[in-house]
Structure formats: structure tokens, C-alpha cells
Amino acid sequence: MLGKTLADMQREVDAYISQFKEGYFSPLALMARLTEEAGELAREVNHLYGPKPKKPDEPEGSIEMELGDLLFILICFANSLGIDLTAAHDKVMAKFATRDKDRWTRIEQTSG
């Protein structure tokens, strides 16, 4: 079974948000939410891979859930501004394919 596309996710988030009178938050509020969620992700990464262990009474977190929260807010942000994330992704990948095509050391391909 194929996974959801970005377009599917954008429609799903829009259907969820559309059921509330408040609708999408303003771009500034969404930027603040995105920053807040990035901080929560940073905290989880620091607990798992950095020098800062969790306190014994601190609840267990999840990098997966924090990434999911970031994705949700990012989709809300795009939807609120009418941005197609698939098109945005395609544009960014084209930029990387040209601007950064020789920037990194490529893995040697073997013919088989």
C-alpha cells in the first residue's frame, strides 16, 4: 500500500482545521508554533543524543511525535497561505540538484 502524499496530508489537515470556527492561526502565530515545536524536538534530541539526560520525573517524549507536530504545523502554515507543498518540494529539489550538484562527495556507484 502506498503512503499518503503531501497533497493527501494537506487535504487531511484542512478537513480537520475546517471543522473549527477559528480556522487557521495567523502566519505570525503559526511561525511561533513552529518555533515552539522545533524547541521541543531539540529537547528530545538533546535528551537522547546529547549530554542532557531527562530528570527522573520528566515524562518520556518521542522524536517521532515531535517531528509529527512540526509536520502538522508546517502543513497548517502552507495551507493558510495557499502553498502547495508538493510544488514547493519539487522547486527545492531542483534548486539542490543544480546549485549543490557538486557540493558533496558522492558515493561511488558500482555497475552490477
DSSP file (Angstrom, degrees, kcal/mol; ACC not computed):
  #  RESIDUE AA STRUCTURE BP1 BP2  ACC     N-H-->O    O-->H-N    N-H-->O    O-->H-N    TCO  KAPPA ALPHA  PHI   PSI    X-CA   Y-CA   Z-CA
    1    1 A M              0   0    0      0, 0.0     2,-0.2     0, 0.0     0, 0.0   0.000 360.0 360.0 360.0 135.0    0.0    0.0    0.0
    2    2 A L        -     0   0    0      1,-0.1     3,-0.1     3,-0.0     2,-0.0  -0.494 360.0-120.5 -77.4 147.4    1.3    3.4   -0.9
    3    3 A G        -     0   0    0     -2,-0.2    -1,-0.1     1,-0.2     2,-0.1  -0.185  41.7 -73.6 -77.0 176.3    1.7    6.0    1.8
    4    4 A K        -     0   0    0      1,-0.1    -1,-0.2     4,-0.1     2,-0.2  -0.409  45.8-132.1 -68.6 145.7   -0.1    9.4    1.9
    5    5 A T     >  -     0   0    0     -2,-0.1     4,-2.3     1,-0.1     5,-0.2  -0.498  26.7-106.7 -87.6 167.4    1.1   12.0   -0.4
    6    6 A L  H  > S+     0   0    0      1,-0.2     4,-2.8     2,-0.2     5,-0.2   0.900 124.6  54.4 -59.4 -39.5    1.9   15.6    0.7
    7    7 A A  H  > S+     0   0    0      2,-0.2     4,-2.3     1,-0.2    -1,-0.2   0.905 106.8  50.8 -61.7 -41.0   -1.3   16.6   -1.1
    8    8 A D  H  > S+     0   0    0      1,-0.2     4,-2.6     2,-0.2    -1,-0.2   0.931 111.5  47.8 -59.9 -45.3   -3.3   14.0    0.9
    9    9 A M  H  X S+     0   0    0     -4,-2.3     4,-2.6     1,-0.2     5,-0.2   0.898 109.9  51.9 -64.8 -40.0   -1.8   15.3    4.1
   10   10 A Q  H  X S+     0   0    0     -4,-2.8     4,-2.2     1,-0.2    -1,-0.2   0.909 112.3  46.2 -63.4 -40.4   -2.6   18.9    3.2
   11   11 A R  H  X S+     0   0    0     -4,-2.3     4,-2.5     2,-0.2    -2,-0.2   0.903 112.3  51.0 -66.9 -40.7   -6.3   17.9    2.5
   12   12 A E  H  X S+     0   0    0     -4,-2.6     4,-1.9     2,-0.2    -2,-0.2   0.920 112.3  45.3 -63.8 -44.8   -6.5   15.9    5.7
   13   13 A V  H  X S+     0   0    0     -4,-2.6     4,-3.0     2,-0.2     5,-0.3   0.913 112.5  52.1 -64.8 -42.1   -5.2   18.8    7.8
   14   14 A D  H  X S+     0   0    0     -4,-2.2     4,-2.6    -5,-0.2    -2,-0.2   0.906 108.2  50.7 -62.4 -41.0   -7.5   21.2    6.0
   15   15 A A  H  < S+     0   0    0     -4,-2.5     4,-0.5     2,-0.2    -1,-0.2   0.893 112.9  47.4 -62.4 -39.0  -10.5   19.0    6.7
   16   16 A Y  H >< S+     0   0    0     -4,-1.9     3,-1.1    -5,-0.2    -2,-0.2   0.960 115.9  42.1 -65.6 -51.6   -9.5   18.9   10.4
   17   17 A I  H >< S+     0   0    0     -4,-3.0     3,-1.9     1,-0.2     6,-0.4   0.854 105.3  65.6 -65.9 -35.0   -9.0   22.6   10.7
   18   18 A S  T 3< S+     0   0    0     -4,-2.6    -1,-0.2     1,-0.3    -2,-0.2   0.642  87.7  68.9 -65.3 -14.5  -12.1   23.5    8.7
   19   19 A Q  T <  S+     0   0    0     -3,-1.1     2,-0.4    -4,-0.5    -1,-0.3   0.538  91.1  74.9 -81.2  -4.5  -14.4   22.0   11.3
   20   20 A F  S X  S-     0   0    0     -3,-1.9     3,-0.9    -4,-0.1     4,-0.0  -0.891  76.4-137.8-113.1 138.7  -13.5   24.8   13.8
   21   21 A K  T 3  S+     0   0    0     -2,-0.4    -1,-0.1     1,-0.2    -4,-0.0   0.847 103.1  61.4 -58.1 -36.0  -14.7   28.4   13.6
   22   22 A E  T 3  S-     0   0    0      1,-0.1    -1,-0.2    -3,-0.0    -4,-0.1   0.805  84.3-178.4 -65.1 -29.3  -11.3   29.7   14.4
   23   23 A G    <   -     0   0    0     -3,-0.9    -1,-0.1    -6,-0.4     2,-0.1  -0.246  47.5  -6.7  63.1-152.7   -9.7   28.2   11.3
   24   24 A Y  S    S-     0   0    0      1,-0.1     2,-0.0    52,-0.1    53,-0.0  -0.441  75.2-116.8 -74.7 147.0   -6.0   28.6   10.7
   25   25 A F        -     0   0    0      1,-0.1    -1,-0.1    -2,-0.1    55,-0.0  -0.307  44.2 -84.5 -70.9 166.5   -3.9   30.8   13.0
   26   26 A S     >  -     0   0    0      1,-0.1     4,-2.7    -2,-0.0     5,-0.2  -0.278  41.0-106.1 -67.1 159.0   -2.2   33.8   11.5
   27   27 A P  H  > S+     0   0    0      0, 0.0     4,-2.3     0, 0.0     5,-0.2   0.885 122.2  52.1 -55.3 -38.9    1.2   33.4    9.8
   28   28 A L  H  > S+     0   0    0      2,-0.2     4,-2.1     1,-0.2     5,-0.1   0.924 110.8  46.4 -65.6 -43.0    2.9   35.0   12.8
   29   29 A A  H  > S+     0   0    0      1,-0.2     4,-2.3     2,-0.2    -1,-0.2   0.889 112.5  50.8 -65.3 -38.4    1.1   32.7   15.3
   30   30 A L  H  X S+     0   0    0     -4,-2.7     4,-2.6     2,-0.2    -2,-0.2   0.872 108.1  52.6 -67.0 -36.1    2.0   29.7   13.1
   31   31 A M  H  X S+     0   0    0     -4,-2.3     4,-2.2    -5,-0.2    -1,-0.2   0.909 109.8  48.8 -64.2 -41.0    5.6   30.8   13.0
   32   32 A A  H  X S+     0   0    0     -4,-2.1     4,-2.4     2,-0.2    -2,-0.2   0.914 112.3  48.4 -63.9 -42.0    5.6   31.0   16.8
   33   33 A R  H  X S+     0   0    0     -4,-2.3     4,-2.6     2,-0.2    -2,-0.2   0.902 110.3  51.6 -64.0 -40.9    4.1   27.5   17.0
   34   34 A L  H  X S+     0   0    0     -4,-2.6     4,-2.2     1,-0.2    -1,-0.2   0.908 111.3  47.6 -61.9 -42.5    6.6   26.1   14.5
   35   35 A T  H  X S+     0   0    0     -4,-2.2     4,-2.0     2,-0.2    -2,-0.2   0.900 111.1  51.4 -65.2 -41.9    9.5   27.6   16.6
   36   36 A E  H  X S+     0   0    0     -4,-2.4     4,-1.8     1,-0.2    -2,-0.2   0.926 111.4  46.7 -60.8 -45.9    7.9   26.1   19.8
   37   37 A E  H  X S+     0   0    0     -4,-2.6     4,-2.2     1,-0.2    -1,-0.2   0.868 108.8  55.0 -67.1 -35.8    7.7   22.7   18.3
   38   38 A A  H  X S+     0   0    0     -4,-2.2     4,-2.5     1,-0.2    -1,-0.2   0.889 107.1  51.8 -63.0 -37.7   11.2   22.9   16.9
   39   39 A G  H  X S+     0   0    0     -4,-2.0     4,-2.2     2,-0.2    -2,-0.2   0.893 108.0  50.7 -64.1 -40.2   12.4   23.6   20.5
   40   40 A E  H  X S+     0   0    0     -4,-1.8     4,-1.9     2,-0.2    -2,-0.2   0.888 110.8  49.1 -65.7 -38.3   10.5   20.6   21.8
   41   41 A L  H  X S+     0   0    0     -4,-2.2     4,-2.6     2,-0.2     5,-0.2   0.927 109.6  52.0 -64.0 -44.5   12.2   18.4   19.1
   42   42 A A  H  X S+     0   0    0     -4,-2.5     4,-2.6     1,-0.2    -2,-0.2   0.892 107.8  52.9 -59.1 -39.9   15.6   19.9   20.1
   43   43 A R  H  X S+     0   0    0     -4,-2.2     4,-2.1     2,-0.2    -1,-0.2   0.922 110.3  46.5 -62.3 -44.8   14.9   19.0   23.7
   44   44 A E  H  X S+     0   0    0     -4,-1.9     4,-2.2     2,-0.2     5,-0.2   0.912 113.0  49.1 -65.0 -42.5   14.1   15.4   22.8
   45   45 A V  H  X>S+     0   0    0     -4,-2.6     4,-3.3     1,-0.2     5,-0.6   0.913 110.9  50.8 -63.1 -41.8   17.2   15.1   20.6
   46   46 A N  H  X5S+     0   0    0     -4,-2.6     4,-1.3    -5,-0.2     6,-0.9   0.879 110.3  49.7 -64.3 -37.5   19.4   16.5   23.3
   47   47 A H  H  <5S+     0   0    0     -4,-2.1    -1,-0.2    -5,-0.2    -2,-0.2   0.894 120.5  34.9 -67.3 -39.1   18.0   14.0   25.8
   48   48 A L  H  <5S+     0   0    0     -4,-2.2    -2,-0.2    -5,-0.1    -3,-0.2   0.860 137.7  14.7 -85.0 -36.2   18.6   11.1   23.5
   49   49 A Y  H  <5S+     0   0    0     -4,-3.3    -3,-0.2    -5,-0.2    -2,-0.2   0.486 115.1  66.8-120.3  -6.8   21.8   12.1   21.8
   50   50 A G  S  <<S-     0   0    0     -4,-1.3    -4,-0.0    -5,-0.6     0, 0.0  -0.321  92.4 -91.5-108.7-169.4   23.2   15.0   23.8
   51   51 A P  S    S+     0   0    0      0, 0.0    -4,-0.1     0, 0.0    -5,-0.1   0.361  95.8  90.0 -87.0   5.8   24.7   15.5   27.3
   52   52 A K        -     0   0    0     -6,-0.9    -2,-0.2    -9,-0.1    -3,-0.1  -0.802  60.0-164.6-111.2  95.3   21.4   16.4   29.0
   53   53 A P        -     0   0    0      0, 0.0    -5,-0.1     0, 0.0    -6,-0.1  -0.338  30.8 -96.9 -71.6 158.0   19.6   13.4   30.4
   54   54 A K        -     0   0    0     -7,-0.2     6,-0.0     1,-0.1   -10,-0.0  -0.360  38.7-106.1 -69.1 152.6   15.9   13.7   31.4
   55   55 A K    >   -     0   0    0      1,-0.1     3,-1.8     4,-0.1    -1,-0.1  -0.501  33.4-111.6 -72.8 151.5   15.0   14.4   35.0
   56   56 A P  T 3  S+     0   0    0      0, 0.0    -1,-0.1     0, 0.0    -2,-0.1   0.814 118.3  44.6 -56.9 -31.5   13.6   11.3   36.8
   57   57 A D  T 3  S+     0   0    0      2,-0.1    -2,-0.0     0, 0.0    -3,-0.0   0.392  88.5 110.7 -94.8   4.3   10.1   12.9   37.0
   58   58 A E  S <  S-     0   0    0     -3,-1.8     3,-0.1     1,-0.1    -4,-0.1  -0.626  74.3-113.0 -81.8 133.9   10.1   14.2   33.4
   59   59 A P        -     0   0    0      0, 0.0     2,-0.2     0, 0.0    -4,-0.1  -0.282  34.3-100.0 -66.4 150.8    7.7   12.4   31.1
   60   60 A E        -     0   0    0      1,-0.1     2,-0.2    -6,-0.0     0, 0.0  -0.490  44.4-165.7 -69.1 135.0    9.0   10.3   28.2
   61   61 A G        -     0   0    0     -2,-0.2     2,-0.3    -3,-0.1     3,-0.1  -0.465   9.5-135.1-111.9-173.2    9.0   12.1   24.9
   62   62 A S     >  -     0   0    0     -2,-0.2     4,-2.2     1,-0.1     5,-0.2  -0.951  12.6-153.0-151.7 125.4    9.3   11.0   21.3
   63   63 A I  H  > S+     0   0    0     -2,-0.3     4,-2.7     1,-0.2     5,-0.2   0.898 103.4  57.0 -60.2 -40.2   11.3   12.4   18.4
   64   64 A E  H  > S+     0   0    0      1,-0.2     4,-2.2     2,-0.2    -1,-0.2   0.925 108.3  45.0 -57.6 -46.7    8.7   10.8   16.1
   65   65 A M  H  > S+     0   0    0      2,-0.2     4,-2.5     1,-0.2    -1,-0.2   0.885 112.3  51.4 -67.7 -37.8    5.9   12.7   17.8
   66   66 A E  H  X S+     0   0    0     -4,-2.2     4,-2.3     2,-0.2    -2,-0.2   0.898 110.5  48.7 -67.1 -39.1    7.8   16.0   17.8
   67   67 A L  H  X S+     0   0    0     -4,-2.7     4,-2.6     2,-0.2    -1,-0.2   0.898 110.9  51.8 -63.9 -39.5    8.5   15.6   14.1
   68   68 A G  H  X S+     0   0    0     -4,-2.2     4,-2.4    -5,-0.2    -2,-0.2   0.903 108.6  50.2 -62.2 -41.9    4.8   14.8   13.6
   69   69 A D  H  X S+     0   0    0     -4,-2.5     4,-2.4     2,-0.2     5,-0.2   0.923 111.2  49.1 -61.4 -44.4    3.9   18.0   15.5
   70   70 A L  H  X S+     0   0    0     -4,-2.3     4,-2.7     1,-0.2    -2,-0.2   0.916 110.9  50.0 -60.6 -43.8    6.3   20.0   13.3
   71   71 A L  H  X S+     0   0    0     -4,-2.6     4,-2.5     2,-0.2    -1,-0.2   0.911 109.6  51.1 -62.1 -43.1    4.8   18.5   10.1
   72   72 A F  H  X S+     0   0    0     -4,-2.4     4,-2.5     2,-0.2    -2,-0.2   0.937 113.4  44.0 -59.6 -48.3    1.3   19.3   11.2
   73   73 A I  H  X S+     0   0    0     -4,-2.4     4,-2.7     2,-0.2    -2,-0.2   0.898 112.4  52.7 -66.3 -39.7    2.2   22.9   11.9
   74   74 A L  H  X S+     0   0    0     -4,-2.7     4,-2.5     2,-0.2    -1,-0.2   0.902 110.4  47.9 -61.6 -41.1    4.1   23.2    8.7
   75   75 A I  H  X S+     0   0    0     -4,-2.5     4,-3.1     2,-0.2     5,-0.2   0.908 110.7  51.3 -66.4 -42.0    1.1   21.9    6.8
   76   76 A C  H  X S+     0   0    0     -4,-2.5     4,-2.7     2,-0.2    -2,-0.2   0.929 110.2  50.2 -57.7 -44.6   -1.1   24.4    8.6
   77   77 A F  H  X S+     0   0    0     -4,-2.7     4,-1.1     2,-0.2    -2,-0.2   0.945 113.4  44.5 -59.3 -51.0    1.3   27.2    7.6
   78   78 A A  H ><>S+     0   0    0     -4,-2.5     5,-2.9     1,-0.2     3,-0.6   0.932 114.4  49.1 -60.9 -47.3    1.3   26.1    4.0
   79   79 A N  H ><5S+     0   0    0     -4,-3.1     3,-1.3     1,-0.2    -1,-0.2   0.906 106.6  55.6 -60.3 -42.0   -2.5   25.7    3.8
   80   80 A S  H 3<5S+     0   0    0     -4,-2.7    -1,-0.2     1,-0.3    -2,-0.2   0.778 114.8  39.9 -64.1 -24.9   -3.1   29.0    5.4
   81   81 A L  T <<5S-     0   0    0     -4,-1.1    -1,-0.3    -3,-0.6    -2,-0.2   0.346 114.6-113.4-104.1   3.8   -1.1   30.7    2.7
   82   82 A G  T < 5 +     0   0    0     -3,-1.3     2,-0.5    -4,-0.5    -3,-0.2   0.824  61.3 156.6  69.8  31.7   -2.4   28.5   -0.2
   83   83 A I      < -     0   0    0     -5,-2.9     2,-0.8    -6,-0.2    -1,-0.2  -0.803  40.7-140.1 -96.2 128.1    1.0   26.9   -0.7
   84   84 A D     >  -     0   0    0     -2,-0.5     4,-2.3     1,-0.2     5,-0.2  -0.778  11.2-159.3 -83.8 111.0    1.2   23.5   -2.4
   85   85 A L  H  > S+     0   0    0     -2,-0.8     4,-2.6     1,-0.2     5,-0.2   0.798  88.7  57.5 -67.2 -28.5    3.9   21.7   -0.5
   86   86 A T  H  > S+     0   0    0      2,-0.2     4,-2.4     1,-0.2    -1,-0.2   0.937 109.7  44.5 -65.5 -45.0    4.5   19.2   -3.3
   87   87 A A  H  > S+     0   0    0      2,-0.2     4,-2.2     1,-0.2    -2,-0.2   0.904 113.4  50.9 -64.7 -41.1    5.3   22.0   -5.7
   88   88 A A  H  X S+     0   0    0     -4,-2.3     4,-2.2     2,-0.2    -2,-0.2   0.921 110.7  49.1 -61.7 -43.5    7.4   23.7   -3.1
   89   89 A H  H  X S+     0   0    0     -4,-2.6     4,-2.7     1,-0.2     5,-0.2   0.925 109.8  51.4 -60.8 -45.5    9.3   20.4   -2.5
   90   90 A D  H  X S+     0   0    0     -4,-2.4     4,-2.1     1,-0.2    -1,-0.2   0.900 110.2  49.3 -60.0 -41.5    9.9   20.0   -6.3
   91   91 A K  H  X S+     0   0    0     -4,-2.2     4,-2.0     2,-0.2    -1,-0.2   0.904 112.0  48.1 -64.9 -41.6   11.3   23.5   -6.6
   92   92 A V  H  X S+     0   0    0     -4,-2.2     4,-2.5     2,-0.2    -2,-0.2   0.909 110.8  50.3 -67.1 -41.8   13.6   23.0   -3.6
   93   93 A M  H  X S+     0   0    0     -4,-2.7     4,-2.4     1,-0.2    -1,-0.2   0.890 109.8  51.0 -64.7 -37.8   14.9   19.7   -5.0
   94   94 A A  H  X S+     0   0    0     -4,-2.1     4,-1.2    -5,-0.2     5,-0.2   0.898 109.7  51.2 -64.1 -39.4   15.5   21.3   -8.4
   95   95 A K  H  X>S+     0   0    0     -4,-2.0     4,-2.9     1,-0.2     5,-0.5   0.936 112.3  45.4 -62.1 -46.8   17.5   24.0   -6.6
   96   96 A F  H  X5S+     0   0    0     -4,-2.5     4,-1.3     1,-0.2    -2,-0.2   0.885 108.4  57.5 -64.8 -37.7   19.6   21.5   -4.8
   97   97 A A  H  <5S+     0   0    0     -4,-2.4    -1,-0.2    -5,-0.2    -2,-0.2   0.782 121.2  27.1 -65.0 -26.7   20.1   19.4   -8.0
   98   98 A T  H ><5S+     0   0    0     -4,-1.2     3,-0.8    -3,-0.4     4,-0.2   0.874 126.4  39.8 -99.7 -55.0   21.7   22.4   -9.7
   99   99 A R  H 3<5S+     0   0    0     -4,-2.9     3,-0.3    -5,-0.2    -3,-0.2   0.883 129.6  28.5 -64.9 -40.3   23.2   24.6   -7.0
  100  100 A D  T >X<S+     0   0    0     -4,-1.3     3,-1.5    -5,-0.5     4,-0.6   0.151  81.2 117.8-109.1  18.4   24.6   21.8   -4.9
  101  101 A K  T <4 S+     0   0    0     -3,-0.8    -1,-0.2     1,-0.3    -2,-0.1   0.798  90.6  27.4 -61.0 -28.4   25.2   19.2   -7.5
  102  102 A D  T 34 S+     0   0    0     -3,-0.3    -1,-0.3    -4,-0.2    -2,-0.1   0.184  97.3  94.6-115.2  16.4   29.0   19.2   -6.9
  103  103 A R  T <4 S+     0   0    0     -3,-1.5     2,-0.3     2,-0.1    -2,-0.1   0.849  81.1  47.1 -77.9 -35.1   29.0   20.3   -3.2
  104  104 A W  S  < S-     0   0    0     -4,-0.6     2,-0.6    -3,-0.1     0, 0.0  -0.715  90.1-101.2-112.6 157.3   29.1   16.9   -1.5
  105  105 A T        -     0   0    0     -2,-0.3     2,-0.1     1,-0.0    -2,-0.1  -0.661  42.0-136.9 -78.9 120.2   31.2   13.7   -2.1
  106  106 A R        -     0   0    0     -2,-0.6     2,-0.3     1,-0.1    -1,-0.0  -0.464  15.8-111.7 -79.0 148.4   29.1   11.2   -4.0
  107  107 A I        -     0   0    0     -2,-0.1     2,-0.2     1,-0.1    -1,-0.1  -0.634  42.1-106.0 -75.1 133.4   29.0    7.5   -3.1
  108  108 A E        -     0   0    0     -2,-0.3     2,-0.4     1,-0.1    -1,-0.1  -0.418  31.2-140.0 -64.2 130.7   30.7    5.5   -5.8
  109  109 A Q        -     0   0    0     -2,-0.2     2,-0.4    -3,-0.0    -1,-0.1  -0.788  12.7-154.2 -92.6 132.3   28.2    3.6   -7.9
  110  110 A T        -     0   0    0     -2,-0.4     2,-0.4     2,-0.0     0, 0.0  -0.873  14.6-127.4-106.1 141.5   29.2    0.1   -8.9
  111  111 A S              0   0    0     -2,-0.4     0, 0.0     1,-0.1     0, 0.0  -0.681 360.0 360.0 -85.9 139.6   27.8   -1.5  -12.0
  112  112 A G              0   0    0     -2,-0.4    -1,-0.1     0, 0.0    -2,-0.0   0.450 360.0 360.0-127.2 360.0   26.3   -4.8  -11.4
